[in-house]
Each structure stands twice: as structure tokens, then as C-alpha cells.
């Protein structure tokens, strides 16, 4: 859900408390991550090899764009794991850094082409290109933020562990994240990035707050 102020965040936390009241693991800690303003991707790996990449689409059905995503250097074609799971799906955000966006628009202007309104639109348009060479030339980037494994797989037990696991597997994970014990920690993180985000070389549009314990998430 979306929260636009401290009161809405507090109401969300209150609902969680009521839902988890009888859970023996009801102690809540949270992971705060920057919300990258790009395009969500779902990457499927079989035995450690990238086999499919898709856009988010309507949330259940997206566009298959594997050939284009293979050109993104931040997306590993083969996982750096000695014993990768038989199947897994990684979700994350493809984006175009600000300086790359400016260079793309400068080139389009020189060719008399319409300029992209913002990096997010430029990224979406690039991912739909029919020619992977065009995608490669635009130097998209990618941050992974969650992993989905089969129920019987031995994987991370928390979101914080999942981010570290993704890094070990070869993905770029945004370093601007924090493990918070309570709402005051979440608020400090949000407040600190309200201004600091403008110094980043890419666009963000908020903070994502997640329950750390994956079993509690379920």
C-alpha cells in the first residue's frame, strides 16, 4: 500500500501489529530501500542461467523481452553461485542514469527526433525496442530487490539476507538501505533521503518499507 505521511505509515504498522498479534515471531523489524524510478522486471533463472526476462505488465502478465535484457551489463547471464537453485525469479528495477539520459536526448535532438520526457519513459521505450543493439547502446542499469524461490529451496529467511544473497549471486543491489527496528528508524531514513536523493545519479520516487522476516511477510 502507499503511505504519504507519518500518520499513514503508523496506521499501516498498527494493522501489522494486529495481524501478527498471535504470531510467536511477532517481533517486527523492517528494511527500508529507495524506490528507484524505472521499470520493474522479472528475471527467471533455471540452474543458474537467465532463461526469461519480462516486464511487469499488468502485474500478472508482462512482455517477454529476454534478448533486450541480456544486453544490460548489471544483469548476470549466469549466477555466481556454486549450487544455484533449479529455478528462481529475481525482481528488480531497470533504469537509465541521469547522465546517460541527457546523452540520449542530446543525440535525439541532433537527429531531429522527439525527446524523452524523463528517464523512466526513456527506459520503458528502450526495453520495447525490437533491436537489442539499440538497447545495448543506451546503457541501461539494474538494481535487484527481491528473490522468489520454490518452497522447498534453502534460501534467505529475511529481506536483509535476500539482498546480501542477491549480491553474492552477482546482482547489483542498491547500497542505500537500512535495517530499522521501529517506526522512528523508518521515519529517520525517509527524512534523510528527502533531500539526499537529489544528489543521486538516478531518479527515485519514495522509500519502500518491508517487513524483514519473510515468513511474517507470507
N, C-alpha and C positions, 0 to 999 in steps of 0.2 A: 504494500500500500504506500501511498505518498503521504509525507508529513511536511508541512510548510512552516511550522514554528515549533517552539519548545513544548507548547501545550499539546499539540497533536502527537508529538513524539512520546510524551508522558502518557497519553491515553493509550497509545499502542503498547507501551511497556506494561501498563496496567492490565490490558487484555491478555497479554502473555502470562502475566503472573497468575491470573485467574484460571487460564487454561492449564497451567502446569502445577497448580496448587497441590495435587495429589501425586505428582511425579517424584520418585525418590531422588532423581537427579535435577531437581528444580532450580538449583543454583544457576543463575543466568550470568553469562559474560558474553560480550559482543565483539565483533570485528567490524571496524569502520574502514571503508575503502572509498577512494574517489570514484565518482561516476564519470567515466570517460564519454565524451560526446562524439560517438562514432556510430558504427553499425554492428549489431550483435551477430556473431557467427557461432555455429555448432560444428565441431570437428570430430569426426568419427575415426577411431584407430582400431585396426584389427592386428593383433600380435605385434603391436608397436609401430605399425605403418599407417600413415594417413591414407584412408580409402575414400572419404567423402567429406565435403565441406558444403554447408548450406547456410542461407540467410535465415533470419528469424521468421520472416514472413508474417503470418497472422498469429504466430505463437505455437501452432501445431503443424503447419505445413509451410515450408520455405522453398527458395530457389536453390537448385544444385549448382554450385559454382566452384567445383573442385579444381579445375585447371587454373582458374584465376588465383585462388588462394595458395596454390603451390608456388606462386611467384613471390609471396610475402616472406621475406627472409626471417622474420620473427616467428614464423610458424614452422616447427620442426616436421620434416617429412618422415623422420624415424625418431622414436623416443629414445632418450639417453638412459634407458633402464635395462639392467641385466636380464630381468624377468618381467617383461611388460605383461599386462593383463590381456586375455584373449580378445576382449573388446572394452572400449571405454569411449565416452564422449566428453570433450572439453568444450566449455563455452567461454567466450570472451568477446572483446570489442576490437574490431578493426577501425583504424583511424588514420587521418593524414595530419602529420605535424604542421604547425603554423608556417614554418619557413618553406616547407615543401608545397603547401597550399598557395603561398604567394608566388612561388616559381611557376606552378601550373597555370595560374591565372595570367601571369605575365606572358607566358608562351601563347596562351589562347588569345590574348589581346593582340599580340603581334601577328597572329594568323587571322584576325578579324572574327574570331569565334566568340560566342556568348560566354561571359564569365560565370563561374560558380558563385553562388550566394554566400556559401560558408564551407568550412572543411567537411562537415558532415554530409552535405549534399554532394560534394566532390567525391567523397569516399563511396557513397551509395552509387553514384554514376559510374565510378571506376569498376566496382565489383560486378556491375552488369555488362561490362564491355565484352564483346564477342572475341576480341583478340587478346590473349594473355600477355602478349608483348607490350601492349598499351598499359596493362595493369602493372607489369614489372617496372616500366619506365616511371610510373607515378610514385613508386617507393612507399607503399602503404606500410603501416606498422600494426602491431597487435599486442594486446595485453590479455592474458588468460586470467579468469577469475573464479571458475568452478569446474569440478570434475565429477562425472557421473559414472559409476562402476556397477557391475552386476551385484546383486545382493550377497552372493557367496564369495565375492572377491575380498581380499585383505587390503583394505585401503585406509585412507585417513579417517580419523574419528571426529575431527573438528575442522572448521573452516580455516583456522590458522595453520593447522597441519596440512590441509589441502593446498594452500598457497605455496608452502615450502615444498611439498611433493611435486607440484607443477614446475617449480623452478628446477628441481633435481631432474625432472623429465626433459628439460630443455626449453621450457617456455619462458617468455618474458612475463613477469608479474609486476604490477605497479608497486614501487617501493614505498609509496606514501600510504601506509596503512598502520592501524594501531589496534591492539587488543585492549578493550575497555571493560572495567568491572561493573560500571553502573552508568546511569544516565548523565551524571555530571561529567564523566570522562568523554562520553559521546558528544555532549554539548561543547566541551573544550576543543575537541577535534574539529567539529563543524565550524566553530567560531574562528579557529586559527587558519582554516583554509578559505574562509570567506574572502579574504584579501590575497593570501598567498597564492591562490590558484591562478591569479592573473600573471604570475611570474613563470608559470609552467610553459613549456614549448608546445603544448597541445591544449585543446579545449576540454573543460569539464562542465558538468551541469548538475552538481549536487554531490551528496555523500550517500553511499549505500551502507546501511547498518544491518548486520546479520547476526542471528544467534550463532554463537561459536560451536556449540555442541550439535553435531549433525543428527544425532538420534532425537534430540529435542526439536530440531527443525522438522523432522519427519512427523 
